[in-house]
Amino acid sequence: QLQASGGGLVQAGGSLRLTCAASKRTSSNNAMGWFRQAPGKEREFVGRVNWSGGTYYADFVKGRFSISRDIAKSTVYLQMNSLKPEDTAVYYCAVGTRPYTGREPSEYRYWGQGTQVTVSS
């Protein structure tokens, strides 16, 4: 139902764009979010785009990441710039339980399989 792609190995300061394709039935009228999980750490919220296009980001994003959404394609993108080694993690996309959601994993019901992002120093 969710397919995340675009991860890979990049040097610090580089960029990556992650893509998450969802079925229309899965994503229809709901917010979509991005989370990440580094080895030995809890899954953490990265950002989300709600149904109307409004975005909300974690503090550590600090203008480096941006989320966009193509409703017609049921696809959401995570543009990551100025990547740092601490951004290394598996990145997951998720579909919210409603059109407007926050940062809690419990607010999301469908999860993709994750894509690995590795940032070398």
ABEGO torsion letter per residue (X at the ends): XBBBBGBEBBBBGBBBBBBBBBBAAAABGBBBBBBBBBBGBBBBBAEBBBAAGBBBBBAAAGGABBBBBBAAAGBBBBBBBGBBAAABBBBBBBBBABABBBABAAABABBBAEBBBBBBX
